[in-house]
Amino acid sequence: MKDKELDLKDLLKTYLKHWRWFLASIITMAFLAFVYLRYTVPKYSASAKIQILEEKSASSELSVLQDLDMFSGGTTKIEDEIEILKSRENFIQVVKNLKLNVKYYVLGSLKNNELYGGNFPFTINFISPDSIVNKVNHTFYVDLKTNTSFQYGEDEDSPFKKYDYGSRIKTEIGDIILVPNTQHLESFKKNRLKITIDPIPIVAAKYRNDIVISPADKMSSIVNISLVDPVQDRAIDIIKELILTNNANAVADKKNIADRTTKFINDRIAEIYSDLSSVDETAETFKENRGIADLGSQSNVNFTQSAANEKQLQDASIQLNIANSMKDLISDQEGYDFIPTNVGLNDAGIASAAQQYNDLVSQRNRLLESSNEKNPVIVKLNQQLEGLRRGMQSSLNNVTNNLNLQVNSLSKQLSQINSRIYATPSNERALRDISRQQQTTESLYLYLLQKREESQITFASAAPKSKIVDAAYGSNLPVSPKPKIIYLAAIILGLIIPFAIIYTKDLLDDKIHNKLDLERITENIPVIVEIPKLGKKDDRLVKKEDRSVLAESLRILRTNLNYIQKSHKSTPNNIIFLTSSVPGEGKTFISSNLAAIYANTGKRVLLIGADIRNPKLYDFFATDDMIQADKLKPRRSTKDGLTEYLVNTNLDIKDITIPAQVNENSIDIIFSGKIPPNPTELLMKDRMAELFKKVSELYDYVIVDTAPLMVVTDTLLISEYASQILYVVKAGSTEKKVLNFPVKLKAEGKLKGLSFVVNNVKQANLGYGGKYGYGYGKTVKKWWKFA
């Protein structure tokens, strides 16, 4: 068995032969990385550290609610505080305070520069309510011309309109007024500014996603806050404002809790006071409505009644089943046969009728032993039996109806009794719940009276939740993009893209491409040659002293065939079949050239077109390069062929043989002849065996172009006459799974002397020979033609 382990050298060769693609991909990715670095806005990082403070006031209103189990634990959880710090409302407040939803850009030729920090040439006053301004998108452009006027436009390409500072401008978000900032106005003259207004929730969500808040250590109360933004000062301001907003909200929350605690306790005392008097009334009303005096005595009576009722229901159900079964038995009876008696049915009339019925059946059976059905006595007995059967059916119908009513009535009674039994535990539980409620209400009332005094103590001072350890500061150097990482990623991506394309292509490829691919499937069956792919201008037939790549490959085929033929002692030893899986794989091309290459050595060669269903030799030899003895007409011979020889026993081999000069090579050809209606039967005739026997003696080599093996059975029918069978595989066309068919036939002994030939192999895919080349007529690929 051939070793199928991964050959690292072959694997590298698969990718290295496409080195131009890798080089082009790396250069392209490097150029894109350069463009990205050139025009990407750098981003800066800002950081801060805060300490989360723990609550230590045990006498506050929070402790009251903790006793009521409204808060779990007395210490601050870092994870919870981080989530609160990163809450959506905090960021919405930060965006409002810093007006981050309004951005100013100075337009440039390639990229725009964003303004921040109050050095704006003007400020914007919105006349519309905040509820409208904060929820819409709007973009406009301003050309700064003088200290008193400007030009306004909502589309960069449309004409602008001139306004004076302080004038109202109507927009889709309402009227706005631009107020000049004389301190910075002069530096922005002759520039076009772009102003974008975004909805505050969207801006808040963006910064909420961008900011990173994490504990400094697992057991630490220190929290790190960092933010990356194109404007470093804005990142610092956002972190500072977030910390201030969170602390202010925490102080406000504590004061609100203190007020709500006192109000909550007072409201609860008023409610519970009224509940105390109603609990006792609830217990009294419950017993009156349920008619409960002594639950134990009532339960015993219900259990006794249930047992008696259940016994009656069971007896009635049994009687109903017996009646139904007997009714079905009588209804399904064909003819007259005995019916069961004494089955337990409590109806004397039915039992008596059944006994009488059986007596008549017994009498009838005795009479039938010596008579037939037409006997008057038997006819009379039949009439009596039919009357008894109808009577029993009517009685059984009445019995089943009565029993059904009795079963339904007993079931309802049992259900009522059981409902009273099942209700006993719920009544008992309800009374227990009422008693528990009485105790709970009284205890809670006394507890709240005690806590009302404690709740009068308010927070003397509301401290913030966090303490600033490190105030927000910037990195000064951009954190992204990083040129080294970008270029490294570009190189890696430049390698990965062509690798992925080649790998995917090879993974999905199920075709044979060269000798090495074929040998992995054929295993011990030899692959004796690779036929290179021809160009459009290359000759299809080899010449006498041809030194082309095709000629050299055919000489290798001839040499290998001679070696194989010498090693096998078969008779005859000079008949070579060529076949393939399907049409169009080049068997006619190779058979014709193989005949020509044998003729180069001065051998007598015969080429037979045995594909009588779809002959191709006519098309192949119908060229101006061939001169035949009988002036062969294009695409069809006027002389008889193989099919005529097999049909007409008067024809001899010389009558169907056509001498031909193919590129100065003398060969004889037997064309397939007319397409017959029964090709399989023709090939099975003894004339076929006689033909092969005679031509093997007349010629040194007999090349037979046969039909495709997977399409028809013609080749298998005559394969026993061949000394060698060349199976042609077309590179880039034949599927690998198709080759299991000839391999299986070889293993079953149906194909002897089987060898493979790979046709149409690209120069880059040539196997063993491709490493060195054939040496003749070798073409060199241009540098722009990638493999």
N, C-alpha and C positions, 0 to 999 in steps of 0.2 A: 504494500500500500504506500502510495506516494506521500511524502511528508507535507502536511498542509499548514504547518506552523507559520506564523507571520514572518515574512522576510522583510526586515527593516530596510535593507538596501532597496528592494523593489518599492517599498512604501515611499521612501524618500524620493526615488526616481519619479514616482507618479506626480509628485508636487514640484520637484525641481525642474522638470521639463516645461513647466508653466512659469518659469522665473520672471518672464517679462510682465505677466499679469501682476505678480507680487510687487515688482518694482514700480509699475504704473500706479498700483493702488496705494503704495506708501507715499509716493510723490504727491498724489492727489490729496490724500488725507493730511499730509504736512502742509500743503498749500491752504487747505480749508482751515487748519489749525492757525496758520498765520493770519488769515482773514478774520477768524474769530477773535484772536487776541488783539488785532488792530482796532476792531470796531466794537468790542464788548466793553460796556461800562464797568470799571472796577468797583468792587464792593469792599467795605471796611467793617471791622468788627468792633463792637462796644460791649463792655462787661461791667458787672457790679456784683457785690456780695452783701447779703443781709442775713441777720440772725432772727429766727422766729422765736419770740418771747413766749414763755409758758405762763398760764394763768395761775396765780398763787393765792388769790383772795377767796378765802373759804366762807366768809360771812356775807358775800354778795348775793344779789338776786339770782345769779347763775347757780349758786349752791342750792338755793331753794328748788329750782327746776331740776337740778341733778338728783336731789332727794326724791323728786317725783318721777325719776327715771326718764326725763325728757331729753337728757344728754347722756351719752355713754362715755365714761372716763372723765378724769379731771385734768388731763394733760393734753397739750396740743399735738395733733398728729401732723408730721411734716408733709406727708403726702396730700392730706386734705388741704393744708394751707397752700401748697403749690397749685392745686386745682382752683382754689379760690382766687389766688393771685392771677391765674391765667384765665379768669372768667371772661365771658364775652362782654358783660356790662362794664368791667374795668377798662377794656380796650376801647369800647365806644366812648367812654368818658375821656380817655387819653386823646383820641382822635379829635373830639370836640374841643378840648382845651388847647391843643397845639395846632388846630385847623389843618390837619394832615390831609383832608380830603380835597384841598385846593393846592395844585402844584403849578409852578412857573417854570417854563423852559425857554432858553434862548436858542432859536433855531440856527443850526449850522449846515454846512454843505454836505457833510457825511453823518454826523451824529449831533444830537442836541445836548446842551448843557443845562442841568437843572439848578435852579436857584433855591436857597434855603437860608434861614437865619435872620429874616427881617430886612435883608438888603434888597427889597423889591422896589422897582421904580414907581409902583403905585399899589394901593390896596383896593379891595373890592368890597362894596357895601351892597347887601342883598335887601331888596324891598319886600320880597315875598317872605312868608313865614318859614321858620326852620323846618317844619314838617314837610314842606315841598322841596326846599333847597337840599336837604340832607338825604333825599331819596331818589335823586335823578342824576343822569349823566349829562354833561354839557362840556363842549370844547369850543373855544374861540381864539382868534388871533388878533394881536395888536401891533401896529407899526408905530413906533415912537418917533414923531417928527419934530415937534417943538415943545416948549415948556408949558404951553396952554392947550394944545390940541393933540389928537391922536387919530389913527384910522383903525376901524373895527371891522372884522369879518368873521363869519362862522365857517367859511370854507376857504382853505388856503389858496385855491385856484380861482375863486370868484372875486369880483370887484369889491374893494373895501369902501366903507362909508366913514366920512370924517365926523368926529365928535369933539366937543370941548370937555375938559375935565369938569366933573360935577354934573354933567348932563345925564339924564335917564336914558338907558339903552334897553329896548324891549327885547327879551330873549324868551326861549321856550320854558325857562324856569322862573320867569317873572322879570321885573325890571331890576337892573343893576346900575351902580354908580361907581366910576373909577375916580379915586382920590389920589392925586400925585404925591409922591414922596420926593420932595425937592433935594433931599440929601443924596439920593442915589439916581435920580432921574437922568442927570447929565451923562453918566457913564453908559447908558443903554440907548442913547439916541442913534438913529439909523439902524436899529436892530429890530427884528421881528420876534415877538414873544408869543409863545403858545401857552394858554392857560387851560387846564383840565380840572373839571369838578366831578368828583365821583361820589356815589352814595356812601355815607358814613359806615353803615353795616358792612359793606364790602371791603372798605379800607381796613376797618377794625379786624375783620376775619383774616385778611392778608397778614397783618402784623402779628396777630395771635398765632397763626401757623408758623411764622418765621422765627419768633422768639423761642429761646431754649431756656427752660427753668428746671434745675435739677439739684438735688442735695449734694453738698460737698463730699459727704461720706455717709455710709449706711447708718451709723449711730449718731450723726452730727445734726445739729439744729441750724447749721449754716447752709444757705441756699445760694447757688450761683445763677446769675441771670446774664444772658448774652444775646446779642442781636446783630445780624449782618445786614447792611444796607448800603446803597450807593453813596449816600450822604452820611458821613461819620457824625457830624453834629446832630443830625436828626436821630440817629440811633441812640446817642447819649441822652438826648432830651426825652425820648420815648421811655427809656429805662427809668430815668429820674421821675417822670410824671407817673409812671405805673406804680412805683413804690409809694409816692405821696398819695395817689388816689386810693390804693389798697388800705393804707393806714387810716386815711380819713373815713373810708367806709366802715372800717372795723370799729372806730370810736363811735360813729353814729349808730352802728348796730348795737353796741353795748348800752347806750343810753336808751334806745328803743326797747331793749329787753327789760331794762329796769322798770320802765313805765308799764309795759305789757304785763309784767309779773304781778304787780299790785292789782291791776284791773282784773286779771285772770282769777286771782284768789277771791276777790270780793264777789265776782260773778258766780263762782262755783259755790261759795257759802250760801248765797241766796237760793240757788237751785237745789242744793242738797237739803236745805231746811224744809223746803216744800216736799221733797221726796220722802222724808222720814214718816210723815203721816200717811202717805199713799201706799207704802209697802205693806203695812198690816191689812189695809183694806183689800189689797191684791190677794193675799192669802185667803181671806174670808170669802171673797167673790169666787175664787178658783174652786174651793170645795163645794160651794153651793151650785155652781154651774155643772160640775162633774158628778154631783150626787154622791160624793165620797163621804162615808162615815168611818168604816173600818176596811182598809184595803186587803187585809189578810183573809177575812171571812168571805168577802166577795170573790177572791181568787179561787178558793176551794170549790165553791159552787160552780163556777165557770169550768173548771177542769173536769168535774164529774159529768156535766152536760156534754162537754166536747167529746169525751170518750164514748158515751152511749150513741151520740149522733154519728160518730165516725164509723162505729160498728154497723149501724143500719145502712149507711152509705156504701160500705164495702159489700154487704150482702146484696143490695140492689144492683150494684155494678156487676157483680158476678152473674146474677140472673140475666141482666141485659146482654152480657157477652155471650152467654149460652144461647139465648134466644136468637141473637144476630147470627151466630155461627150455624145454628140449625136451619134458619131461614135461608142462608146462603147455600147450604148443602142441598136443600130441596130444590131451590131455584136453578142450581147448576147441574142437577141430575139429568142425564140423558137416558131415556128409557125408564125402566122400572127396576130399582135395586133396593136392597135393604137400607133402612135408615136407623141410626142409633136410638136406643131407648134408655130410660133410667139415667139420663145425663145430669140430673140434678135440677131440672126445671120444675118449679112449683106450680104446675098447671096440669090437673088430672085429665082434662079433656084432650089436651095435646098428647099426653102420654098414652091415653087409650086409643086415640086415632093412629098414633105411630105403631102401636102393637098390632092393630087391625091391618094396617097397611103392610107390615112385614108378613103377616099370615097370608094375605092375598098374594104377595110376591112369591112366597114359598110355594103356594098352590100353583101359581102360574108357571113357575120354573119346572115343577114336576110334570105338568101337562105338556110343556114344550119338549120334553125328552122323547115323547111318543107322538107328537103332533106338530102343527105349524101355527104361524100367526093368524091364519084365516079360520081357524077352528072357532065356531060360535061361542064356545065356553070361554076361550081365551079372549075373544073380542069383548065379551061381557065383563070378564075380569079386568081388562084394560080400562073399560069405562068406569068401573068401581074404583080402580086405583087412581084414575085421573080426578074423580070427584073427591076422594080422600086427600089427595095432594093439594087441590085447590082449597079445601077446607082448612088443612093444616097451615097453609100459607096465610090465609085470612086471619086465623087465630094467632099465628106468630106475629103478624103485623100489629094486631091489637095489643098483644103482650108487650112488644117492644115499645110501642107508643106510651103505654101506661108506665113501663119501667123508666123511660126517659123522663117523664114528668116527675116521677118519684125521686130519681137521682138529682134532677135540678133543684127540687124543693129541699132535699136533704143537704145539698151543697150550699145553698143560701143560708140555711140554718147554721151549718158548721162555720161558715164564714163570719156570721154575726157573733157567734160565741167566741171564735178565735180573735176577732177584733177587740172584744172586751178583755180577753186574756193578754193580748199584746199591748193594750193601752195601760195595763197596770204598771209596768216599769216606768213608762213616760210620766204617768201621774205622780208616781213616787219621786221621780227625778225632779219634776216641776216643783213639787212641794219643797224638796231640798234646796233648789235654786232660790226659791222665794225666801227661805230661811237664811241662806247665805247672803242674799242681797240685803236683808235687814241688818245683819251684822256688819257687812262692808260699808253700807251707807252711814251707819252710826259711827264707825271708826274713822271714816274719811271726814266726816263733819268735825269731829274733835281734833283731827290732825290739822285741818285747815284753819281752825281757830288759833291753834298754836303758831302756825306759819305766817298768819296775817300780821302778827307783831314783828316777826323777823323781816318781812318784806318791806317794812317801812324804811329800812336802811338802804339808801341809794349809793351809787358809786361816787365816792368823794372825788375821784379824778379818773377819767377814762383814758388809759394808756394805749398807745398804738400796738399793733400786733408784732411789728418788726423793728429791728434796729439796724441802721446802716453800718456795715463793717467796712466796705470799700465803696466809695461813691463811684458812679458810672464814669468810665474813662475809655478812650479810643485806642486802637492799635497803631494808628499813624500810617502803617504800611497796608496795602490792600491784601485781603485774604483770598480773593478770587478775582479773575482767573489766575492760576499759577502756570507760568509758561512751561516749566519743566514737565509738570504732570500732563499738561495739554499735549505737548509734543510727544511724550512717551505714549499717551493714550492713542494719539494719531498713528504712531508707528505700529502699535499693537493692533489697532483696528484695521490698518492697512494690510497687516498679515492675516487677520482673521477673516476678512471679507472674501478674498479669493480662496482661502483655505475652505471656508464654509461652502462656497459655490462648488468648488471641485469635489469636496467630500459628499455634498448632497447629490451632485451629478453622478458620482461613482456609486453612491448608495442606492439610487433609483435605477441605475443602469443594469439591465438584465441581458445585455447583448455580449457576444463574443467579439473581442477586438484583436487578439493576436494568438500566437501559438501557446504562450504561457497560460492564458485564460482557458484555452481548450484542454490543455494537458491536466488541469486541475479536475476536469470532469471525466475525461476519457481514461485516466489512470494508466492502465497497462496497454491500452490500444495506442499504437504509434501515431504521432502527428508528424508527417514526414516533410512538410514544406510550408512556407508562407509565400503567397503570391502577392506582390505589392500592388497597390492601387495605381491605375494608369491615369495619366492626364488626358485632357480632351484631344490633344494633338498627337498622343502616342499611338503607334501602330498596334492593332489588336492581334495581329498574327506575327510570329517571329520569322525572321529571315534566315537564310542559310548560314551566314557568318555574323549573325546578330550578337552584339555585346551589350545589349541594354539590360536594365535591371530585370525586366520580365524574362528575357532569355536566360540569364544566369539563374534565376529562381527555378525555371523549368529544367535546367540542367541538373540542379540539385534534386529536383523531383525524379528525374530519370535515373540518377545515380542511386538514390535511396530505393527506388522500385527495383532496380537490378539487384541490389544487395538483398532485398527481401525475397525476391523470386529465387535467388540462388540458395537461400537458406530454407526454402520450403520445397519439398519434393512432391509436387502435384502434377497431374496430367489432365489437360494440357497446362502449360506453364506460361503462356504468352497472351492470355485473354484478360484484359483490364476493363472493368466496369467503372463508370463514373456516375454517381448519383448524388442527390442532395435531399434536404427535408422538403422544401417547397420550390416552385419555379422561381427563376430570377436570381439564383445564388451563384451562377457562373459555371455550371458543369459543362455546358456546351463550349464555352470559351476555353476552359482548361483542357477538355478532351481534344479540341481542334489543335491547340498549341502543343499538347503532348504528342499528338500524331506528327506534327511538323518537326518537333525537336528530335523524335526518334528517326525521322526521315533524314535529318542532317547527318546522321552517322552512316548513311547508305543502307539502312535496313528497309525491308519491305513492310510497309505499314498499311493497315486497313482501318478506316474509320466508319463505324456503323451507327446510324441513327435509330436506336431502339426505342425512342420515345415516340410511339406511334399515335398517341393521343394528342400531343401538342408539340409537333416537330419544330426544332429550332435551327437545324443544320442548313435548311434552305435560306433562312434569313442571314445566317452568319457567313455563308460562302457566296452569297449573291452580291459580289463586289467586282470592281473592274480589275482587281489584282489577280483574279483567278481565271485561268483559261482551261476549259475542259474539252475533252476529245469530241464530245457530241454537242458542243456549243450550248451549254446549260443556260436556260432562260432565267431571268431574275426571279428569285423567290420561289421557283418551282421547276422541277426537272420533268422533261417529257419521257424519260426512261422509267421503267418499272423499278419499284423499290422493295423494301423488306416485306410489306404487307402483301404485295402481289406475289412475291416468292413463296410466302407461307400458304397462300390460297391456291396458286397454280403450280401443280407438281411438275408441269412441263418446263418450267423455267429453271435455268441453271444459274450458278453463282456469277458466272461471267456475264449473264444477261442483265444483271442488276448492278454490276460494278461499274463505277465511273472513274476513270483515271483523271487525276487533276494535278496541276502545277500550282502550288501555294507558295508564293514568294521563293521561287526556284527550288522548292521542295516537292518531290514527286510522291504522292500518296494516292491510294484508292479509296473511294467513298461509296458506301451503300446508304442511300437516303431511306427515310422511313416509308415513303410511298403515300398512297392515299389513306386518309383517316378512316378506319373500318368501323362498322357498328358494333363489332364484338372483339375488341382488342385483347381481352383476357383469354378468350378461347383460342385466338390465333397463336398467342405466345406459348400456350400449353401443348401445341402440336409437336409431333416428333420431328417435323421439318426444322424446327428451331434447333434441336440438338444436333441434327445432321449438319446444319449450317455452321455451327460453332466448331464442330469436329473437322469439317473440311477446311475452313478458313484458318484454323490453328496450324494446319499442315502446310497451307499455301503461303502464309505470311509469318514474318518474324514477330510482329506485334499486331494485336487486334485491339483497337480502342473502341469501346462501346459506350455511346451516350444514351443512358437509360432515363426512365421516368423518375420523378421525385418519389422518395420512399414513403413519406407520410401521407401523400395525396392518394396514390393508387397502389395496388398490389403487384403491378406488372414486374417491377424489379425483383421482388421476392420470388416470383415464379421462375425467373431465369437465372437467379443468383448462383445456383449450383454449377453453372457452366463457367463461372469466372474463377481465375486463379488469384486475382487481386480485385478488391472493391475499394475504390477511392471515394470517400464521402466528402463532398465539397461543403464547406462552411463559409458563409459570407460575413466578413468582419463588419461590425456595426449594424448588422441586419438580423442575423440568426440569434434567436433567444437561447439562453443557456438551458432552460428546462426542456427545450425541444430535443436536445442531444441525448437525453435519457432514453429516447426511443431506439436509436441505433445501438447504443451501449447495451440495452436490454436484449435486443435481437442478437447481438454478438454473444452475450452470456448464455442465451438459449440455444446457440449453435445454428441459428438461421442465416447468419452472414459469416462466411469464412474469408480469411485474408483481408479483414477490414482495416483500413488506414484512413486517416483524416488529412484533408488539405484545407488550409485557411486561405481564402481568396479575398482580394480587395483590402489588404492591410495597409493602413497609412504608414508613411515613412517613420513618423514619430512613435508608432505603436509596434514596430517590428520587434520580435522577441529576441532570440539569441543572435540572429544575424543583424538585427537592427543596431546593435552596439557598435559594430564595426562597419556595416554597410556592405553592399555587394561589390562596390568598387567601380562600377561602370555606369555611365550615364546618370550619375548621382546629381540631383538638383539641390542647390543651396537655397534655403528660405531667406527671403528678405527680412530685414530686422523688424519691419512693421507688421509682418504676418506672424502673429502669435500662434504658438502651438495649441 
